[in-house]
Amino acid sequence: MSVLLITGTSTEVGKTAATAVLAAIALGSGASVAVCKPAQTGIDDGEPGDLAEIERRVPGIHAVELARYPEPLAPLTAARRSSRPALRLAELLESVRELEARHDLVLVEGAGGVLVQLGADGFTLRDVARELAAPVVIVAAAGLGTLNHTALTAEALRHEEVAIAGIVIGAWPAEPDLAMRCNRTDLSAVTGVPVVGVIPAGMPLAERDTFTSAARHWIEPRFQDFYLHRRDT
């Protein structure tokens, strides 16, 4: 166990929910877990962001946010407009490696999609994954258009020889329409990447033990065994 990156096919597809689910399963297996949000946008100083949402569901993780910008924009654009320092790739890599040295698993949640510019010189989550030699989980929407968006995301990662751990559907409704039901079947065939998890929409906020128990049903056991279960060495 080491580092796992979480990206999305776009914004608002359920990356934070997926990160919380993965963290809960790993923590429940006895692993020590850190969650890093390199850049949070659209949140003012002092307001709870994505990490606070994860901590509410998964108390006991070590949460690290490296940069915050008040406008809901791509991080590099938000940094420029706010006159705050842009995140630097070397700084991010150092932070993740320090977390990796102290934890069994580090989850790094990106902003928006895989090619969104996170900081100085326009680096992206794909660059982070390549430099860390870490696999990426793609969080996809359920509805119409997701086949193309997910295939493009997978293609962008493969272009830089970044490993893809699997696809997680980030918000599965109680009553999926025809397109959603077909997408759930077709995503793997279109992208060549297995669907390893399906998270219900409106993921309930519950006590840690209850949430962890539910989370285990949303992610494929083989994925859990390979990426999320603690291995004593």
C-alpha positions in Angstrom: 0.0 0.0 0.0 1.3 3.4 -0.8 -0.3 6.2 -2.9 -3.5 6.2 -4.9 -4.7 9.2 -6.8 -8.4 10.0 -7.4 -9.4 12.0 -10.5 -12.8 12.6 -12.2 -14.1 12.8 -15.7 -15.2 16.3 -14.8 -16.2 18.3 -11.7 -19.1 17.3 -9.5 -18.9 13.6 -10.4 -18.3 12.3 -6.8 -14.6 12.4 -6.3 -14.9 13.4 -2.7 -17.5 10.7 -2.0 -15.2 8.1 -3.7 -12.2 9.3 -1.7 -14.2 9.0 1.6 -15.3 5.5 0.7 -11.8 4.3 -0.1 -10.4 5.9 3.0 -13.1 4.3 5.2 -12.4 0.8 3.8 -8.6 1.2 4.3 -8.9 2.6 7.8 -11.4 -0.2 8.6 -8.8 -2.7 7.6 -6.4 -1.3 10.2 -4.3 0.8 7.8 -3.2 4.3 8.7 -4.6 6.7 6.0 -3.7 10.2 4.9 -5.9 12.1 2.5 -4.3 15.0 0.6 -6.2 17.7 -1.3 -3.5 19.6 -3.2 -5.7 22.5 -4.1 -9.2 23.5 -2.9 -11.1 26.1 -4.8 -14.4 27.9 -4.2 -14.0 27.9 -0.5 -13.0 30.9 1.7 -10.5 30.6 4.5 -12.0 29.1 7.6 -14.8 27.4 5.7 -15.1 23.6 5.6 -13.9 22.1 2.3 -13.8 18.6 0.8 -11.4 17.3 3.5 -13.8 18.3 6.2 -16.5 16.4 4.4 -14.3 13.3 4.3 -13.3 13.7 8.0 -16.9 13.8 9.1 -17.5 10.4 7.5 -14.1 8.9 8.3 -12.7 10.3 11.5 -9.2 9.1 12.1 -7.6 10.0 8.8 -4.8 12.5 8.5 -6.0 15.3 6.2 -3.7 17.7 4.4 -4.7 20.6 2.2 -1.8 22.4 0.5 -3.5 25.4 -1.1 -6.9 27.2 -1.0 -8.4 29.7 -3.3 -11.8 31.4 -2.8 -13.1 31.4 -6.4 -14.6 28.2 -7.9 -12.1 28.0 -10.8 -9.3 25.7 -11.9 -6.6 26.0 -9.2 -4.0 27.8 -11.4 -6.6 30.4 -12.6 -7.9 30.8 -9.1 -4.4 31.4 -7.8 -3.7 34.0 -10.4 -6.9 35.9 -9.7 -6.5 35.8 -5.9 -2.8 36.8 -6.0 -2.1 33.9 -3.8 0.9 31.6 -4.5 0.3 28.9 -7.1 1.0 25.4 -5.9 4.3 23.9 -7.2 4.8 20.4 -8.4 7.9 19.8 -6.3 6.1 21.0 -3.2 3.2 18.7 -3.8 5.5 15.7 -4.5 7.5 16.3 -1.4 4.3 16.5 0.8 2.9 13.3 -0.6 6.2 11.4 -0.2 6.4 12.6 3.4 2.9 11.3 4.0 3.7 8.1 2.4 6.6 7.6 4.7 4.3 7.8 7.7 1.1 6.1 6.5 0.1 2.8 5.0 -2.0 4.6 2.3 -2.1 8.1 0.9 -5.1 9.2 -1.1 -4.6 12.3 -3.3 -7.9 13.8 -4.5 -7.5 16.1 -7.6 -9.6 19.0 -8.7 -11.9 18.7 -11.6 -10.6 16.4 -14.4 -7.2 14.8 -14.9 -5.8 17.6 -17.1 -7.0 20.6 -15.0 -4.0 22.8 -14.2 -3.3 22.5 -10.5 -0.4 24.9 -10.2 2.7 26.6 -11.5 3.8 25.8 -15.0 0.4 24.2 -15.6 1.1 20.8 -14.0 -1.8 18.4 -13.7 -2.8 15.4 -11.7 -1.5 13.3 -14.6 1.9 14.8 -14.0 1.7 14.0 -10.3 0.8 10.4 -11.0 3.6 10.0 -13.5 6.2 11.5 -11.1 5.0 9.3 -8.2 4.5 6.2 -10.3 1.1 5.9 -8.6 -2.1 4.4 -10.0 -5.2 6.5 -10.6 -8.8 5.8 -9.9 -11.2 7.5 -12.4 -14.5 8.7 -10.9 -17.2 8.8 -13.5 -20.7 10.1 -13.8 -23.5 7.7 -14.3 -25.5 9.5 -17.1 -25.4 10.2 -20.7 -22.0 11.4 -22.0 -20.0 9.5 -19.5 -18.7 6.9 -22.0 -16.9 9.5 -24.0 -15.7 11.5 -21.0 -14.3 8.4 -19.3 -12.7 7.0 -22.4 -10.9 10.4 -23.0 -9.7 10.4 -19.4 -8.3 6.9 -19.7 -6.7 7.7 -23.0 -5.0 10.8 -21.5 -3.6 8.7 -18.6 -2.4 5.9 -20.9 -0.7 8.5 -23.1 1.8 9.2 -20.3 1.9 5.5 -19.3 0.1 6.2 -16.0 -1.5 3.1 -14.5 -5.3 3.1 -14.0 -6.6 1.2 -11.0 -10.2 1.2 -12.0 -13.4 3.2 -12.5 -15.8 4.2 -9.8 -19.3 5.5 -10.6 -19.5 8.4 -8.1 -23.2 8.8 -7.7 -25.6 6.0 -8.6 -29.3 7.1 -8.3 -32.0 5.0 -6.7 -33.9 4.9 -10.0 -31.3 4.9 -12.9 -32.5 5.6 -16.3 -31.9 3.5 -19.4 -28.6 5.4 -20.3 -27.3 4.9 -16.8 -28.0 1.2 -16.8 -26.4 0.7 -20.2 -23.4 2.8 -19.2 -22.8 0.7 -16.1 -22.4 -2.3 -18.5 -20.6 -0.5 -21.3 -18.0 1.6 -19.4 -15.5 -1.3 -19.1 -15.8 -2.3 -22.7 -15.4 1.2 -24.0 -12.5 2.2 -21.9 -10.7 -1.1 -21.3 -10.8 -0.3 -17.5 -12.9 -2.3 -15.0 -15.6 -0.7 -13.0 -14.5 -1.4 -9.5 -17.1 0.5 -7.5 -20.6 2.1 -7.6 -21.4 4.6 -4.9 -25.1 5.4 -4.2 -26.1 9.0 -4.8 -26.7 11.0 -1.6 -24.2 8.9 0.3 -25.5 8.9 3.8 -23.7 10.5 6.7 -23.4 7.9 9.4 -21.3 6.8 12.3 -17.8 5.6 11.3 -18.5 1.9 11.8 -21.8 2.1 9.9 -20.4 4.0 7.0 -17.4 1.7 6.8 -19.6 -1.4 6.7 -21.7 0.1 3.9 -18.6 1.3 2.0 -17.3 -2.2 1.7 -20.4 -3.1 -0.4 -19.8 -0.3 -2.8 -16.2 -1.3 -3.9 -15.3 -4.6 -5.5 -13.6 -7.0 -3.1 -10.6 -7.7 -5.4 -9.9 -4.0 -5.6 -10.1 -3.7 -1.8 -7.7 -6.6 -1.3 -5.2 -5.2 -3.8 -5.2 -1.5 -2.9 -7.0 -0.9 0.4 -6.3 -3.7 2.9 -3.4 -3.3 5.2 -0.5 -5.7 4.6 1.8 -6.3 7.6 5.4 -6.5 6.5 
